[in-house]
Amino acid sequence: MFSKILIANRGEIACRIIKTARRLGVKTVVVYSDADADSLAVQMADEAVHIGPSPAAQSYLVADKIVAACRQTGAEAVHPGFGFLSEKEAFAQRLLDEKIVFIGPNPPAIAAMGDKIESKRTAAAAGVSTVPGYLGEIADIAEAVRIAEEIGFPVMIKASAGGGGKGIRVAWNQAEVEEGFPLVQNEARNSFGDDRTFIEKFIVNPRHIEIQVLGDKHGNLIHLNERECSIQRRNQKVIEEAPSPLLDPETRAKMGAQALALARAVGYDSAGTVEFVASGVDKSFYFLEMNTRLQVEHPVTELITGIDLVEQMIRVAAGERLALTQADIGINGWAMEARLYAEDPYRNFLPSIGRLRRFSTPREGAHDGFSVRVDTGVRAGDEISMFYDPMIAKLCAHGPTRSAAIAGMGRALEETVVDGIGHNVGFIAAVMDERRFQSGDITTGYIKEQFPGGFVGMPASPTQRALIAAVTAFAEALLSARAEKTSDRLAPPRAKSCRDYVATIERVQVPVKVCLNEAGADLTIDGRNHRLETDWRPGAMLVTGRMDGAPFGLELKRRPLAYYVRHRGFAGEVMMLAARAATLYARLPERAPADTAKQVISPMPGLVVSMEVAVGQDVKAGQTICVIEAMKMQNILRAERDGKVKTLSARAGDSVAADQVLVEFA
């Protein structure tokens, strides 16, 4: 076993590797850029080495700096995590030449699977089912159009060296190929330094299912069953689960056998993942790619198998034989993972950048009917920058059944608070409550299909309205009692102190009578009696407790004249007023939205890659105005109407903020 390893990564995966290394008695070194100088990973590691500026191309992607850090600290091995240098054959070979152990597969295996074009050829030769497509390199747009027409629309344009949802576009016609091909090339060049692309048939109503494999350096190989990763946006995974609700034992065995056949064909000797696209109709499946590294979603596999994949990678790299056989691998219950992203689901999931004013997650470990695991690399007060992936944390729930895991995830999300930046907590909660998801009838197009107009939040159910009314009335009564000095401390006054309110929730007025007591409050809501038990006190954003005996968690923020409330998929402001004031409020006209028809506004903070128009230029509706890039993704902004450009407020190379006006029309 190694005495010291270096982690060539950042964020939650660096922290996750440190936890296993500690348990094994292995010291850790992390490298860090300027942006990560005060990160949680730096705090947790035994040693930390600064490797350069914030952009990954000047720090985490520079092999020379990683090798130098190993020499400086005496680290015997390098764990690359995922992303960055994790699937770079040249980096693994460089470490081998430097007599530093790479905690991952051998360089030839990385090379065989790292190029998506060559990997498909290798898979086909190994007897693995592959998607119809063109496996050669594509020279230009004209050739891309010709190939797409030969394969038949729709097609998927993919970067050969891509990963993590980057460098992928689906084209349904010639025009979309002409537009998408150069975008894929640009994203691939910027993210991976390799702009080669290929085209394959896009499977309509597909499911994304992957098999976790594990091998050692002595020829032993096993698989650890499957993960379903079909809930995606912009081809990047959002929710994963294990096992898959689609597979039966026979299909699972066939898919596992093909994954192992491919792994044997390339002499695989670490943890890796073979990804398939499967049909939800007949359970047929086709090889997509093999990721020669640890996957972001590996925790769900660990939860259903009880196997620490990072530990296995370290032991294999140290030369140990696998202590596990295929017969040892079972399926214990069901696990869900939700990726908490710094993004705004109300703005088509565009990245959000800023400081985490508050961040809290539920207690890890056993809860009533489920357990919780949280992998994160940030704390309250940390900055979410534009330089790296927008992930805040991975929240996992494990239960005896799929329904128990979904219910556990819903409860865990209730007790998760992210404040200061846009986030997708409410969106994930909405998915957990959605009937189609609960039934397991999902595809990679699920988000677009279920939220065709984008995510706008979920309306409060009658049960939610009662809970929201109860909590806001309790908070208002407690604050009023404090202001009136009816108590010398924050504890509630006597039960006989009752107050009458009207809560306005989504323009619906809900009458509430609240009587504070030592445990919380007794309430009458719309004529029905309820009991609220909570120890919440003013200043806390998370309210937890029980409503009529049922546990709940609810996010609460006091605002002028209202409360901001988030519960599950609902988020909005709630007025809590006396009856007369509530009546007057209901009569007020709604404020008209601002007129932005003559403006092009940046939907997110980012960098202006190109400005395609000039002052005085006539433009047509749908015409490209500019391209904005943030967190490795490029987004095209188009004119919503015909007009003449009056002013430009940004140019290529400028950094812009969310809601910043970029172009104004005459």
N, C-alpha and C positions, 0 to 999 in steps of 0.2 A: 504493500500500500504506500501511496505517496505521503510525504510529510507536509508538503506545501504545493498548492496549485494556484494558478492565476486564472482569473475569470475575465475573458476578453469581451465583456459586454456590460450592460448597464441596467438600471431599472429593476422591475420585478423579477426578471429571470436571474439577475445577479444575486439578488437577495434570496431567491429560492435555492440556488446552488449553495450559497453560504450556509443555509440551514442544514442541508444534508452533510456538507463537509464538516461542520461542527460536530454533528452526531457521530461521524466516523473518526473524529480526532485529527482531522486534516486542517492545517492552517490555510488561510485564503488571502489572496492579493487581488484587489480590483484596480483596474485602470479607469481614469475618468477625464473628461473634457472640462473646459471652462464652465459649461452650463451645469455640470454635475458635481462641482466641487463640494457642495454641501449636501449631497444626496444621501438617502438612507443606506444605499449600498456601501458608500464610503465610510459611513458611521459603523456599519456592521462588520466589515472586513477587518482582518488582523493588520493588513497593510494596504496602502493605496498609493498609486503612482499617477501623476499628472501626465497626460499624453498629448495635450494640444488644444487648439481652439474648438469651439462648439460644433461646427459642421463635421459630420461623420467622416467625410472625405479627407479631413485634416487630422483626424484623431483615431476613432475606432476602426477605420478601414485601412490604416497604415500599418502593415505587417512589421516594418522595421521597428516601430515604436513598441509593439507588443513584445517582440523578441528582446529588445533592450530592457524592458521592464522585467522580463524573466531573468535576465542576467543580473540586473540590479538587486533583485530580491531573492534570488536562488530558487525560484519556483521550478519544480521538476516537470510540470505538465500544465496544459492550457485547456480549459473548458470554454468553448466559444459561444455557448448559449444558443440562441437562434437569431437569424438575420446577420448583418455585418459580415464577418469572415467565416461564418459557420459552414458554408457550403463552397468555399473557395479551395479547389484542389491545390493551387499554388501555395496557399498559406499552410495547409496541412503538410505539404512536401517540404516547405521551408522549415517548419518545426522539426520534421524528421531529420533534415540535414543538419540542423543545429543541435541535435541530440536532446530535443525537448519533446515530451510525449503529447500527442494530440488526443484529447478525450473526445473521440469521434471515430468515424470509419477511416479505413485506409485510403490514401489519395486516389488509386485507380477506381475504387468504388464511387468516390465523389465525382470523379471525371465521367464515369459511365452514366451516372444518373443526373449530374448537374446540368447537362445540356438536354433540354426537353426533346429536341429533335432526335438526338442519338439514343436517348433513353427509351423512346417509343420503338425504335428499331431493335434495341436490346430486348425489350419486353416481348415484342412479337416473336423474336427468335427463341425466347424461353417458353413460348406457348401461352403467353398472357393475352387476354382479349384486349384489343386496342380500338380507339375511336377512329372512324374514317377521317382522313385528312391528308394534307401535303406536308411531308417531313423534310423537304429541302429548304434551304435559305431563300428568302424572297428579296429580289433586287430592288423593286420600286413599286409605286402605287399601281401602275398599269398591270404588272404581273400579279399583284395581290388581287386585283379585280378579276382577272382571268381565272385564277385559281379558285376564288370564292364562287364564281359562277359554275365552274366545273363540279365542285363539291356539292353545291346547292345551298341556298340560304335557308335558315340563318347559319352564320359561321362565327367562330370565335378567333379573334386575332390575339396572339399571345407572344410575349417576349420569351425567347429561348432560355434566358438566364433568370426569368422572373420568379417571383414568390411573394407571399404575403398579400395577395390581391393586387399587386402592382403590375403594370404592363399588360392589362387585359381589356379588350373591348369586344362586345357582341355587335355584329353588323347584320341587319335584316335586309339590306339592299345595297346596290352599287354605291350610292352616295355615302352611306355610312362606312363602307370600306375605304373610300377615298378620304374621308375625314378621320376615321379611326386609326388607319395604318400609321400615319406620321405621328399621331399622339402616342401610340404604343411605343414606337421607336424612341421618341423623346423621353418618355417615362423610364424606359429600359436603360437608355444611355445615362440618365441622371441618377437612377437608383442602383444600377448594377454595372455600369461601365461597359455595357454590351448591348448594341441595338439590334441584334439579329432577331427576326420574328418568324413565326410559322402560323399556319391556318388549319383549323380542323372543324369538323361538323359540330354545331351546337345542338346538344340533345335537348329537345323540348320537354318540359316538366321533369328535369333531372333531380337526382338526389346525390349529395356529396358524402360518400362513405369512405373511410380510410382504415387501414389495418396497421396496428402497431407491431413492428418486428423488433427482435432483439437477438444479436449474435455475439459470439466471442471469437477469440483469435485461434481457437482450436477446432473450428468447423461446426460448432453447435449453433443451431438456429431454432427459435420458437416465435410464435406470434401471440399477442396478448389481446386477441379479439378486436372488435371494431369500435369506431367512434362515428357518430352522425354529425355532420357539420353543414347541414343544408341551410340554416338560417344565416344569410349573408346579405350585406349591402355593399355595392360597388365591388363585388367579387371578394370581399374580405369577410371572414367569419365573425359572427356576433355571439351566437349561442351554439354550444356543442353539447352532446350527450353521449353516454355509453351505458348500455349497448344501443344499437339502432332499433327503433320500433318497426323498421321494414324487414329486417333479416329474420329468417327462421334458421334452425340449426344446420340444415343442409346447405343453404346459401352461404351461411357464415363459414362453414368448413371449406366450401369451394373457393370463396374469396381469400380465406387464409392460406389455402394451398397455393394459389397463384402468387400471393405476396411472397411466400417463402421460396417459390420457384425463381422469382426474379432476384430475391436477395442472394440465393445460392449462385445464380448466374454471374453475379458481380463480386462474389466473395465478401459479402457484407459482414462486418464485425463490430457493431455498436447498436445503439438504439436508432431506429429510422421508421419512416412511415411510407406505406404504399397507398396512394390515393386512387380512388375509383369514382366514376360517375355511374350511378345505377338508375334503372328505370323503376319508377313506382308502380308501373303497370304489371310487368312480368318478372321483375327482379333480375333482369339481365344486367350485366355490369361490364365496364370498359376501363382499362388503365388510363389514368391521367398523367401522373408523375410520381416520382419517389423523392421524398425529402430526406436527405442524408444528414439529419440532425434531430435534435429534440424539438417537438412541436409545442406551440403555445398552449394547445388544448390537452397536453399530456396529463394534467391532474385528474381528469375524469377516468382515464384508464387506471391511474394509481388507486383511485377510490373504489373501483369495482374489483380490482385484483389484489390490492394490498401490497403491491410491489412498487418500491421507490426507483423510478427509472434513472434518476440522476446517480443514485448509488450504484446501480448496475453498470452505467456508463463508466464510472470511475473505476470500478472493480475490473471490468473488461479491459480498459486501457492499461491497467496495472498488470495485465497478463493472467488474471484469474479465469478459471472456467466458470461457465454458467452453473449455478447450483440448482437451476430449475429445469424441468422438462415440460413438454407440452401437456402432459397429463396433470401437472401441478396448476395449470392455469384455468381458473373457473370464472364465474360471473356472480359477484355478490351484490345484489340490489341494483340500483340505478343511480347514475350521477348526472347532474346538470352543471354546465359552466356558462356563466355570462361574462362577457368582456365589458367592463365599464370603461367607456371611452370619453375623452374630452372632445365632445362634438355636440352639435345642436340638432336633434332629430326633427325639430320644428322648422329647420332650414335645410332639409334634405341631407341631414347628417354631415354637414360641413364642419371642419375642425374648429375647435374653440381653444383659444390660447389665453393664459393668464395665471393668476395666483390662486391656489386652493386656500380660501379663507378658512373653511372648515371641511374636515373629511373624517368620517367615522363609519365603521362597518360593524355588523353583529359579532358577538362573541364567537370565536372559533370553538369547535368541538360539538358535543352532543346537545341537541335541543329536544323538544317534545315531538318525537316521530321522525326526526331527520337530524343530520349533522351539517356543520358549516365549515368550509375552508376558504381562506382569503390569501391570495398571493398578490402582493403589491410592492412597489418600490418608492412610494411617495407618502408624505405625511401632510397634515394641515400646515399651511405656510409655504409649502413647496411651489415652485413655478413650473407650469406646463409650457414648454417652449415649442417653437415652430420647427425645431431641428430634428425631432425624432417622432416615433410612432405615438399616436394620441392616447395610448392605453393608460388608464389610471390604476386599474386593478382587475383581477380575475376573481369572481365570486362563485363559489361552488356549493352545491347542495347535494347531499347523498341520502337516499332513503331506500326502504325495502322494495318499492315499486316505482314505476314512472310517475304515477299520479302523486305519490308521496314526495318524490324529488321535486316535481313542479310546485306542489304546495309549499315545500320547504324553501324553494327559491323565492316564491312570492313573499313569504314571511321575512326572509333575509333581506330582500329589497326594501321592505317597509322600514327596516332598521338601518338603512344605508343613507348617509347624508353627504352630499357633495355640494359645496357652496363656493361661489366665486367665478365659476366658469360654466359653460354649457355642458350638459352631460346626458347620457342616455338611460339613466336609471328608470325613469317613468316609462320609457318606451319598452324596455325589457319586461317590466311589470305588466304592461298591457299585453305583451305577447304571452306571458305566462297565464293570463286570464282568458285568452282567446280560444274559442271552442275548437277551431280547426287545428291549432297547435296541440291542444290537449288530446285530440284524437290521434295525433301522429301522422296526419295526412299533410306532409310538408314537402316542399321542393326548394331548390335554390332561388326560385322566383317568388318565394312566400311573401317577403316584405313588400315588393311591388304589387303583388296580387291582393294582399289584405289591406294595404294602405296606398291605393292607387293615386290619391291626391296628395300623398305625403302624410306624415304623422302630425296630427293636430291635437293630440291628447284624447283622453277618453271621458265621456260624460260620467258624472257620479251616479251610481246606482242608488235606489232608495236606502239600502243598508249603509252605503257610504255617506249619503247625505245626513243620516242620523248620527253617524260617528263624527263627521266633520262638524256638525252643529253642536254636538256634545262637547267636543274638545275645545272649539273656539269659545263657546259660552263659558266653559270652565276657566279658560285662560283669561277671558275678559272679567269674569267675576273675581278671580284671584287678584288680578291687577287693580281692579277697582277697590277691593277690600284693602289692599296694601296702600293705595293712594289715600284712602280715607282713614288710614291708621286704625282700622278695626282690630288689628293684631300687632303685637310688638315684634313679631317675627314673620317669616314667610309661610308658616303653617296656616292652613285654612281656618277661618273663624268657625263659630258654632253652627250646627246644622240649621238652626232657625233663621240664619241669614240667607234669605232667598232673593233672587233677582229674576226679572222677566226681560227677555231679549227677543229680537227677531234676527235670525241669520239669513242673509241673502246669498244663496249658492246658485251660480249659473242663472241669475235673475229669478230664481224660485225662492219665495219667502218661507222660512221655516220658523214657527214660533217655538221658543225654548224657555222653560222655567228651570233655573238651576239653583240647587241648595247645596252649598259646600259642606263637606264633612272631613273627618280626619283621614279617610281613605281615598277621597277624591270628591265625588259629587253624586247626588241623586237628581235626576232630571226628568222633566216631562217634555217630550218632543212631539209636536203634532198630536197631542192628546194621549200619547203612549208613555208609560213609565220606563225609565232606563237607569242603570247603575254604572257609573264610570269609576274605575279604580286606577289611580296613577299617582306617582310621586313627582310629577313634573313640577318645576319651579321656573319662574320667569328668567329668561336669558338662554335657556337650552333650546336648541333647534329641533331636537328629537323628542317627541312625546311617545312614551311606551306605557303599556298597561293592559287593562281588560275592559271591554265594553260588554256588559251583560254576560260576563264570564269568558268571552272569547278574546284571545290575545291580539294585540295590534301594535303597529308602529306607525307614526305619522309625523311628517316634517312640518314645522310651524315657524313662521317668521312674522313678527309684528311689523306692520307698515302703517303709515299715516292713514287713519280712518278704516283700516282693513287688516286682515291677516292673509298671508300667503300660505297655502296649504298644498302639500303633495301627499297623496295616498294612492298606492298602486299606480295605475295609469292616469289618474286624475291629477291635474295641477291647475290652480287658479286662486283668485282672490275671493275672500269671504268677508262680507260686511257683517258686523255684529252691532246692532243699534237698538235703541228703545223703539217701541211699537210706532209712536208718532213719527219719529225721525225716519224709520224704515219706510213708512208710507210715502213720505215726501221724496225719498230717494228713488223709489220705484217710478215716480212720475217724471223724473229727469230724463231728457232726451239723451240718446247715446251719442258720443262724440264721433264725428266723421273722421275717417282715417286721413292721414296726410296724403296729398297728391304727389306721387313720385313717377307719374307716367312719362315725364320728360327727362328722367334721370336714369343712369346706369349706376347701380350701387353695389359695392363689394359685399357679397354675402358672408364673408369670413375674413379674418386677418391673414395676410400672406404676402407674397412677393409677386409683382407684376412681371410676368415672363415676356409678354409682348403687348403692345398697343397697336391695334390693327386699323385705327381710323385717325383722321387729322381734323383740325378745326376748319370748318367750312365745307366738309365733305358731306354729300348726301348718302344716307344709308337706308336700307330696306329692312323691314321686320324680319327677324331671323338671322340677320347678318352678324358675323363675329365682330365683337367690339374689342375684346382683349382676353388674355389668358392669365389666370391667377393660379399660383402654386403655393400649397401649404402642406406640410407633413408628407412630402413626396408625391402628392396627388396634384395633377393639373386639371383646372376647371375652366371651361369656355363660357364667357358671358356674352349674350347675344342681345341685339336690339329687340324690344318688344313692339316697336311701331316704326313706321317710316318717319324720317326727319332729317334735319341738317345739324351737324355737330356745332354747338355754340362754344363750349369750353371743354378743355381737358384738365383734370385735376391730378393726373398721375401719368407717369411714363414708364417704359420698360426699365426694370431695375429698382423701382421704388417699393418700399414696404408700405402696406396699406392696412387700415383697421377695418373691422367689421362695421357695416353701415356707412362707410365712407363713400361720398359721391365721387365717381371716377370720371363720368362724362355727363354733360348736360346738353340737351337739344334746344334749338331755337323754338 
